[in-house]
């Protein structure tokens, strides 16, 4: 597995919480880490749910995510998604 970019623990935990609630996977929250695969790995995360997740992240972090930024590798792993969000918050 590839190593996730360095991210702050607080941002990671917040992104993880948004993912867990949006995908309704509270029962698996403890199993999710930076290397956890998202799109293509979690059956709950389909194209419609990606849109819901983006909206939830925008609301939680007060950021704007443009359609051109919604590239596939952003949703490869939870760590990549958290790093992307952290880059938008900075």
N, CA, C and O atoms as a Tinker XYZ file with bonds, in Angstrom:
   360  protein
     1  N      0.827000   -1.190000    0.000000    73     2
     2  CA     0.000000    0.000000    0.000000    64     1     3
     3  C      0.864000    1.243000    0.000000    63     2     4     5
     4  O      1.966000    1.264000    0.548000    81     3
     5  N      0.334000    2.280000   -0.630000    73     3     6
     6  CA     1.076000    3.528000   -0.638000    64     5     7
     7  C      0.797000    4.285000    0.649000    63     6     8     9
     8  O     -0.271000    4.168000    1.249000    81     7
     9  N      1.768000    5.046000    1.043000    73     7    10
    10  CA     1.640000    5.803000    2.282000    64     9    11
    11  C      0.815000    7.058000    2.031000    63    10    12    13
    12  O      0.994000    7.731000    1.016000    81    11
    13  N     -0.081000    7.368000    2.946000    73    11    14
    14  CA    -0.910000    8.563000    2.836000    64    13    15
    15  C     -0.080000    9.803000    3.111000    63    14    16    17
    16  O      0.893000    9.749000    3.863000    81    15
    17  N     -0.460000   10.919000    2.505000    73    15    18
    18  CA     0.230000   12.166000    2.829000    64    17    19
    19  C      0.055000   12.478000    4.312000    63    18    20    21
    20  O     -0.913000   12.046000    4.939000    81    19
    21  N      1.007000   13.236000    4.865000    73    19    22
    22  CA     0.916000   13.597000    6.275000    64    21    23
    23  C     -0.272000   14.529000    6.479000    63    22    24    25
    24  O     -0.418000   15.529000    5.775000    81    23
    25  N     -1.104000   14.198000    7.433000    73    23    26
    26  CA    -2.278000   15.002000    7.740000    64    25    27
    27  C     -2.394000   15.167000    9.246000    63    26    28    29
    28  O     -1.894000   14.347000   10.016000    81    27
    29  N     -3.055000   16.231000    9.649000    73    27    30
    30  CA    -3.231000   16.417000   11.082000    64    29    31
    31  C     -4.270000   15.427000   11.589000    63    30    32    33
    32  O     -5.229000   15.098000   10.891000    81    31
    33  N     -4.064000   14.962000   12.806000    73    31    34
    34  CA    -4.976000   13.984000   13.398000    64    33    35
    35  C     -6.376000   14.566000   13.564000    63    34    36    37
    36  O     -7.365000   13.862000   13.363000    81    35
    37  N     -6.468000   15.848000   13.930000    73    35    38
    38  CA    -7.774000   16.482000   14.137000    64    37    39
    39  C     -8.574000   16.530000   12.833000    63    38    40    41
    40  O     -9.762000   16.206000   12.818000    81    39
    41  N     -7.927000   16.931000   11.750000    73    39    42
    42  CA    -8.617000   16.980000   10.444000    64    41    43
    43  C     -9.019000   15.570000   10.040000    63    42    44    45
    44  O    -10.141000   15.347000    9.588000    81    43
    45  N     -8.103000   14.617000   10.203000    73    43    46
    46  CA    -8.425000   13.236000    9.832000    64    45    47
    47  C     -9.651000   12.747000   10.587000    63    46    48    49
    48  O    -10.561000   12.178000    9.985000    81    47
    49  N     -9.688000   12.960000   11.890000    73    47    50
    50  CA   -10.818000   12.486000   12.703000    64    49    51
    51  C    -12.120000   13.160000   12.294000    63    50    52    53
    52  O    -13.171000   12.519000   12.280000    81    51
    53  N    -12.062000   14.457000   11.960000    73    51    54
    54  CA   -13.263000   15.168000   11.522000    64    53    55
    55  C    -13.756000   14.651000   10.171000    63    54    56    57
    56  O    -14.955000   14.448000    9.980000    81    55
    57  N    -12.834000   14.439000    9.242000    73    55    58
    58  CA   -13.207000   13.906000    7.925000    64    57    59
    59  C    -13.776000   12.506000    8.093000    63    58    60    61
    60  O    -14.791000   12.164000    7.484000    81    59
    61  N    -13.129000   11.705000    8.910000    73    59    62
    62  CA   -13.616000   10.348000    9.174000    64    61    63
    63  C    -15.036000   10.385000    9.725000    63    62    64    65
    64  O    -15.885000    9.600000    9.303000    81    63
    65  N    -15.296000   11.281000   10.654000    73    63    66
    66  CA   -16.634000   11.394000   11.242000    64    65    67
    67  C    -17.672000   11.756000   10.188000    63    66    68    69
    68  O    -18.779000   11.217000   10.199000    81    67
    69  N    -17.327000   12.663000    9.282000    73    67    70
    70  CA   -18.251000   13.045000    8.206000    64    69    71
    71  C    -18.507000   11.860000    7.289000    63    70    72    73
    72  O    -19.646000   11.623000    6.887000    81    71
    73  N    -17.465000   11.115000    6.955000    73    71    74
    74  CA   -17.614000    9.931000    6.101000    64    73    75
    75  C    -18.507000    8.891000    6.781000    63    74    76    77
    76  O    -19.411000    8.338000    6.154000    81    75
    77  N    -18.254000    8.634000    8.039000    73    75    78
    78  CA   -19.016000    7.625000    8.783000    64    77    79
    79  C    -20.508000    7.977000    8.810000    63    78    80    81
    80  O    -21.357000    7.126000    8.543000    81    79
    81  N    -20.813000    9.222000    9.130000    73    79    82
    82  CA   -22.210000    9.643000    9.214000    64    81    83
    83  C    -22.863000    9.657000    7.825000    63    82    84    85
    84  O    -23.984000    9.177000    7.659000    81    83
    85  N    -22.164000   10.203000    6.843000    73    83    86
    86  CA   -22.722000   10.303000    5.495000    64    85    87
    87  C    -22.993000    8.928000    4.896000    63    86    88    89
    88  O    -24.010000    8.724000    4.234000    81    87
    89  N    -22.089000    7.991000    5.128000    73    87    90
    90  CA   -22.247000    6.649000    4.565000    64    89    91
    91  C    -23.035000    5.720000    5.478000    63    90    92    93
    92  O    -23.330000    4.582000    5.111000    81    91
    93  N    -23.378000    6.208000    6.674000    73    91    94
    94  CA   -24.129000    5.423000    7.646000    64    93    95
    95  C    -23.409000    4.108000    7.969000    63    94    96    97
    96  O    -23.986000    3.023000    7.904000    81    95
    97  N    -22.121000    4.253000    8.321000    73    95    98
    98  CA   -21.309000    3.072000    8.639000    64    97    99
    99  C    -20.718000    3.181000   10.049000    63    98   100   101
   100  O    -19.556000    2.843000   10.278000    81    99
   101  N    -21.532000    3.654000   10.976000    73    99   102
   102  CA   -21.079000    3.818000   12.353000    64   101   103
   103  C    -20.539000    2.521000   12.943000    63   102   104   105
   104  O    -19.624000    2.541000   13.766000    81   103
   105  N    -21.104000    1.397000   12.521000    73   103   106
   106  CA   -20.669000    0.098000   13.051000    64   105   107
   107  C    -19.252000   -0.267000   12.633000    63   106   108   109
   108  O    -18.650000   -1.162000   13.227000    81   107
   109  N    -18.710000    0.403000   11.628000    73   107   110
   110  CA   -17.349000    0.108000   11.155000    64   109   111
   111  C    -16.373000    1.243000   11.404000    63   110   112   113
   112  O    -15.236000    1.184000   10.937000    81   111
   113  N    -16.785000    2.270000   12.123000    73   111   114
   114  CA   -15.955000    3.465000   12.312000    64   113   115
   115  C    -14.585000    3.143000   12.908000    63   114   116   117
   116  O    -13.579000    3.718000   12.491000    81   115
   117  N    -14.537000    2.240000   13.867000    73   115   118
   118  CA   -13.265000    1.911000   14.523000    64   117   119
   119  C    -12.276000    1.227000   13.588000    63   118   120   121
   120  O    -11.076000    1.212000   13.863000    81   119
   121  N    -12.765000    0.658000   12.483000    73   119   122
   122  CA   -11.904000   -0.044000   11.536000    64   121   123
   123  C    -11.315000    0.876000   10.471000    63   122   124   125
   124  O    -10.475000    0.443000    9.682000    81   123
   125  N    -11.738000    2.133000   10.437000    73   123   126
   126  CA   -11.304000    3.051000    9.386000    64   125   127
   127  C    -10.026000    3.771000    9.772000    63   126   128   129
   128  O     -9.925000    4.363000   10.847000    81   127
   129  N     -9.052000    3.710000    8.874000    73   127   130
   130  CA    -7.780000    4.403000    9.076000    64   129   131
   131  C     -7.388000    5.135000    7.810000    63   130   132   133
   132  O     -8.122000    5.096000    6.823000    81   131
   133  N     -6.237000    5.804000    7.820000    73   131   134
   134  CA    -5.800000    6.566000    6.646000    64   133   135
   135  C     -5.692000    5.738000    5.368000    63   134   136   137
   136  O     -5.905000    6.261000    4.274000    81   135
   137  N     -5.368000    4.464000    5.492000    73   135   138
   138  CA    -5.201000    3.622000    4.305000    64   137   139
   139  C     -6.498000    2.947000    3.849000    63   138   140   141
   140  O     -6.495000    2.213000    2.861000    81   139
   141  N     -7.597000    3.186000    4.553000    73   139   142
   142  CA    -8.875000    2.582000    4.187000    64   141   143
   143  C     -9.304000    3.073000    2.814000    63   142   144   145
   144  O     -9.389000    4.278000    2.575000    81   143
   145  N     -9.573000    2.140000    1.917000    73   143   146
   146  CA   -10.041000    2.489000    0.588000    64   145   147
   147  C    -11.455000    3.039000    0.636000    63   146   148   149
   148  O    -12.278000    2.581000    1.428000    81   147
   149  N    -11.738000    4.018000   -0.209000    73   147   150
   150  CA   -13.070000    4.612000   -0.247000    64   149   151
   151  C    -13.784000    4.220000   -1.543000    63   150   152   153
   152  O    -14.382000    3.148000   -1.625000    81   151
   153  N    -13.720000    5.083000   -2.547000    73   151   154
   154  CA   -14.459000    4.850000   -3.785000    64   153   155
   155  C    -13.957000    3.571000   -4.458000    63   154   156   157
   156  O    -12.768000    3.431000   -4.743000    81   155
   157  N    -14.861000    2.663000   -4.700000    73   155   158
   158  CA   -14.500000    1.377000   -5.284000    64   157   159
   159  C    -14.218000    0.309000   -4.242000    63   158   160   161
   160  O    -14.180000   -0.881000   -4.557000    81   159
   161  N    -14.022000    0.732000   -3.003000    73   159   162
   162  CA   -13.758000   -0.214000   -1.911000    64   161   163
   163  C    -14.931000   -0.339000   -0.956000    63   162   164   165
   164  O    -15.226000   -1.430000   -0.469000    81   163
   165  N    -15.595000    0.766000   -0.688000    73   163   166
   166  CA   -16.762000    0.754000    0.194000    64   165   167
   167  C    -18.019000    0.753000   -0.674000    63   166   168   169
   168  O    -18.252000    1.704000   -1.420000    81   167
   169  N    -18.825000   -0.292000   -0.587000    73   167   170
   170  CA   -20.022000   -0.353000   -1.437000    64   169   171
   171  C    -20.997000    0.791000   -1.175000    63   170   172   173
   172  O    -21.802000    1.128000   -2.043000    81   171
   173  N    -20.933000    1.388000    0.005000    73   171   174
   174  CA   -21.823000    2.505000    0.332000    64   173   175
   175  C    -21.466000    3.787000   -0.427000    63   174   176   177
   176  O    -22.294000    4.689000   -0.551000    81   175
   177  N    -20.233000    3.864000   -0.932000    73   175   178
   178  CA   -19.773000    5.082000   -1.602000    64   177   179
   179  C    -19.883000    4.919000   -3.112000    63   178   180   181
   180  O    -18.984000    4.391000   -3.767000    81   179
   181  N    -21.009000    5.386000   -3.646000    73   179   182
   182  CA   -21.207000    5.386000   -5.089000    64   181   183
   183  C    -21.200000    6.835000   -5.572000    63   182   184   185
   184  O    -20.950000    7.747000   -4.783000    81   183
   185  N    -21.469000    7.053000   -6.846000    73   183   186
   186  CA   -21.376000    8.407000   -7.398000    64   185   187
   187  C    -22.338000    9.377000   -6.723000    63   186   188   189
   188  O    -21.991000   10.541000   -6.521000    81   187
   189  N    -23.530000    8.927000   -6.375000    73   187   190
   190  CA   -24.484000    9.803000   -5.694000    64   189   191
   191  C    -24.010000   10.139000   -4.284000    63   190   192   193
   192  O    -24.143000   11.277000   -3.835000    81   191
   193  N    -23.467000    9.164000   -3.600000    73   191   194
   194  CA   -22.998000    9.382000   -2.231000    64   193   195
   195  C    -21.764000   10.271000   -2.213000    63   194   196   197
   196  O    -21.542000   10.992000   -1.240000    81   195
   197  N    -20.957000   10.236000   -3.271000    73   195   198
   198  CA   -19.806000   11.135000   -3.362000    64   197   199
   199  C    -20.293000   12.578000   -3.312000    63   198   200   201
   200  O    -19.704000   13.411000   -2.624000    81   199
   201  N    -21.363000   12.872000   -4.035000    73   199   202
   202  CA   -21.917000   14.227000   -4.034000    64   201   203
   203  C    -22.394000   14.605000   -2.632000    63   202   204   205
   204  O    -22.134000   15.715000   -2.166000    81   203
   205  N    -23.088000   13.691000   -1.963000    73   203   206
   206  CA   -23.545000   13.946000   -0.587000    64   205   207
   207  C    -22.356000   14.172000    0.340000    63   206   208   209
   208  O    -22.396000   15.047000    1.206000    81   207
   209  N    -21.311000   13.393000    0.160000    73   207   210
   210  CA   -20.115000   13.517000    0.989000    64   209   211
   211  C    -19.439000   14.865000    0.760000    63   210   212   213
   212  O    -18.999000   15.504000    1.716000    81   211
   213  N    -19.352000   15.296000   -0.474000    73   211   214
   214  CA   -18.737000   16.590000   -0.792000    64   213   215
   215  C    -19.528000   17.722000   -0.138000    63   214   216   217
   216  O    -18.944000   18.627000    0.458000    81   215
   217  N    -20.842000   17.669000   -0.249000    73   215   218
   218  CA   -21.689000   18.689000    0.373000    64   217   219
   219  C    -21.482000   18.696000    1.889000    63   218   220   221
   220  O    -21.368000   19.762000    2.494000    81   219
   221  N    -21.434000   17.519000    2.500000    73   219   222
   222  CA   -21.241000   17.423000    3.947000    64   221   223
   223  C    -19.872000   17.975000    4.361000    63   222   224   225
   224  O    -19.767000   18.653000    5.383000    81   223
   225  N    -18.836000   17.695000    3.586000    73   223   226
   226  CA   -17.494000   18.203000    3.890000    64   225   227
   227  C    -17.447000   19.722000    3.745000    63   226   228   229
   228  O    -16.828000   20.410000    4.557000    81   227
   229  N    -18.102000   20.239000    2.713000    73   227   230
   230  CA   -18.142000   21.692000    2.518000    64   229   231
   231  C    -18.813000   22.375000    3.709000    63   230   232   233
   232  O    -18.335000   23.400000    4.195000    81   231
   233  N    -19.923000   21.800000    4.173000    73   231   234
   234  CA   -20.634000   22.377000    5.316000    64   233   235
   235  C    -19.806000   22.284000    6.589000    63   234   236   237
   236  O    -19.711000   23.258000    7.336000    81   235
   237  N    -19.215000   21.141000    6.840000    73   235   238
   238  CA   -18.463000   20.918000    8.080000    64   237   239
   239  C    -17.234000   21.814000    8.178000    63   238   240   241
   240  O    -16.937000   22.357000    9.242000    81   239
   241  N    -16.512000   21.968000    7.047000    73   239   242
   242  CA   -15.244000   22.689000    7.085000    64   241   243
   243  C    -15.322000   24.106000    6.529000    63   242   244   245
   244  O    -14.334000   24.840000    6.578000    81   243
   245  N    -16.480000   24.504000    5.999000    73   243   246
   246  CA   -16.620000   25.849000    5.436000    64   245   247
   247  C    -15.745000   26.064000    4.221000    63   246   248   249
   248  O    -15.176000   27.140000    4.040000    81   247
   249  N    -15.636000   25.040000    3.387000    73   247   250
   250  CA   -14.796000   25.113000    2.188000    64   249   251
   251  C    -15.654000   24.978000    0.938000    63   250   252   253
   252  O    -16.807000   24.551000    1.005000    81   251
   253  N    -15.084000   25.344000   -0.192000    73   251   254
   254  CA   -15.718000   25.139000   -1.491000    64   253   255
   255  C    -14.905000   24.099000   -2.247000    63   254   256   257
   256  O    -13.678000   24.173000   -2.300000    81   255
   257  N    -15.597000   23.137000   -2.828000    73   255   258
   258  CA   -14.929000   22.111000   -3.625000    64   257   259
   259  C    -15.512000   22.197000   -5.029000    63   258   260   261
   260  O    -16.690000   21.907000   -5.239000    81   259
   261  N    -14.690000   22.593000   -5.978000    73   259   262
   262  CA   -15.129000   22.728000   -7.365000    64   261   263
   263  C    -15.211000   21.381000   -8.060000    63   262   264   265
   264  O    -14.545000   20.423000   -7.667000    81   263
   265  N    -16.032000   21.320000   -9.093000    73   263   266
   266  CA   -16.194000   20.061000   -9.821000    64   265   267
   267  C    -14.879000   19.583000  -10.418000    63   266   268   269
   268  O    -14.653000   18.378000  -10.533000    81   267
   269  N    -14.008000   20.514000  -10.801000    73   267   270
   270  CA   -12.716000   20.126000  -11.372000    64   269   271
   271  C    -11.797000   19.485000  -10.331000    63   270   272   273
   272  O    -10.817000   18.831000  -10.687000    81   271
   273  N    -12.106000   19.668000   -9.070000    73   271   274
   274  CA   -11.299000   19.094000   -7.995000    64   273   275
   275  C    -11.756000   17.693000   -7.594000    63   274   276   277
   276  O    -11.083000   17.014000   -6.818000    81   275
   277  N    -12.879000   17.269000   -8.115000    73   275   278
   278  CA   -13.425000   15.961000   -7.748000    64   277   279
   279  C    -12.828000   14.867000   -8.632000    63   278   280   281
   280  O    -13.531000   14.202000   -9.394000    81   279
   281  N    -11.540000   14.705000   -8.511000    73   279   282
   282  CA   -10.847000   13.683000   -9.282000    64   281   283
   283  C    -10.820000   12.384000   -8.493000    63   282   284   285
   284  O    -10.876000   12.392000   -7.263000    81   283
   285  N    -10.735000   11.283000   -9.199000    73   283   286
   286  CA   -10.823000    9.965000   -8.587000    64   285   287
   287  C     -9.849000    9.695000   -7.467000    63   286   288   289
   288  O    -10.228000    9.095000   -6.461000    81   287
   289  N     -8.600000   10.118000   -7.606000    73   287   290
   290  CA    -7.617000    9.760000   -6.579000    64   289   291
   291  C     -7.864000   10.476000   -5.257000    63   290   292   293
   292  O     -7.350000   10.042000   -4.227000    81   291
   293  N     -8.633000   11.558000   -5.257000    73   291   294
   294  CA    -8.985000   12.230000   -4.011000    64   293   295
   295  C     -9.782000   11.292000   -3.114000    63   294   296   297
   296  O     -9.699000   11.372000   -1.888000    81   295
   297  N    -10.552000   10.405000   -3.730000    73   295   298
   298  CA   -11.404000    9.480000   -2.985000    64   297   299
   299  C    -10.833000    8.067000   -2.928000    63   298   300   301
   300  O    -11.559000    7.120000   -2.624000    81   299
   301  N     -9.531000    7.913000   -3.217000    73   299   302
   302  CA    -8.893000    6.594000   -3.146000    64   301   303
   303  C     -8.887000    6.049000   -1.726000    63   302   304   305
   304  O     -9.298000    4.915000   -1.481000    81   303
   305  N     -8.413000    6.873000   -0.792000    73   303   306
   306  CA    -8.327000    6.440000    0.609000    64   305   307
   307  C     -8.833000    7.550000    1.519000    63   306   308   309
   308  O     -8.939000    8.708000    1.114000    81   307
   309  N     -9.138000    7.182000    2.729000    73   307   310
   310  CA    -9.579000    8.157000    3.721000    64   309   311
   311  C     -8.473000    9.170000    3.996000    63   310   312   313
   312  O     -8.747000   10.354000    4.196000    81   311
   313  N     -7.243000    8.715000    4.006000    73   311   314
   314  CA    -6.108000    9.614000    4.217000    64   313   315
   315  C     -5.961000   10.643000    3.115000    63   314   316   317
   316  O     -5.684000   11.812000    3.384000    81   315
   317  N     -6.147000   10.209000    1.858000    73   315   318
   318  CA    -6.067000   11.158000    0.737000    64   317   319
   319  C     -7.182000   12.187000    0.813000    63   318   320   321
   320  O     -6.959000   13.370000    0.551000    81   319
   321  N     -8.372000   11.746000    1.167000    73   319   322
   322  CA    -9.494000   12.664000    1.287000    64   321   323
   323  C     -9.233000   13.677000    2.407000    63   322   324   325
   324  O     -9.493000   14.869000    2.239000    81   323
   325  N     -8.726000   13.209000    3.533000    73   323   326
   326  CA    -8.416000   14.105000    4.648000    64   325   327
   327  C     -7.326000   15.102000    4.260000    63   326   328   329
   328  O     -7.405000   16.274000    4.628000    81   327
   329  N     -6.315000   14.654000    3.523000    73   327   330
   330  CA    -5.244000   15.554000    3.074000    64   329   331
   331  C     -5.797000   16.604000    2.117000    63   330   332   333
   332  O     -5.401000   17.768000    2.177000    81   331
   333  N     -6.703000   16.203000    1.243000    73   331   334
   334  CA    -7.338000   17.146000    0.325000    64   333   335
   335  C     -8.117000   18.204000    1.111000    63   334   336   337
   336  O     -7.990000   19.400000    0.845000    81   335
   337  N     -8.912000   17.763000    2.069000    73   335   338
   338  CA    -9.698000   18.695000    2.886000    64   337   339
   339  C     -8.765000   19.623000    3.642000    63   338   340   341
   340  O     -9.009000   20.827000    3.707000    81   339
   341  N     -7.702000   19.080000    4.215000    73   339   342
   342  CA    -6.751000   19.903000    4.960000    64   341   343
   343  C     -6.128000   20.975000    4.050000    63   342   344   345
   344  O     -5.916000   22.108000    4.482000    81   343
   345  N     -5.838000   20.619000    2.804000    73   343   346
   346  CA    -5.267000   21.598000    1.875000    64   345   347
   347  C     -6.262000   22.713000    1.547000    63   346   348   349
   348  O     -5.856000   23.839000    1.261000    81   347
   349  N     -7.551000   22.409000    1.587000    73   347   350
   350  CA    -8.581000   23.410000    1.325000    64   349   351
   351  C     -8.808000   24.308000    2.539000    63   350   352   353
   352  O     -9.176000   25.473000    2.393000    81   351
   353  N     -8.588000   23.766000    3.736000    73   351   354
   354  CA    -8.820000   24.516000    4.972000    64   353   355
   355  C     -7.697000   25.530000    5.190000    63   354   356   357
   356  O     -7.932000   26.609000    5.732000    81   355
   357  N     -6.505000   25.193000    4.779000    73   355   358
   358  CA    -5.337000   26.062000    5.003000    64   357   359
   359  C     -5.473000   27.397000    4.320000    63   358   360
   360  O     -4.575000   28.233000    4.414000    81   359
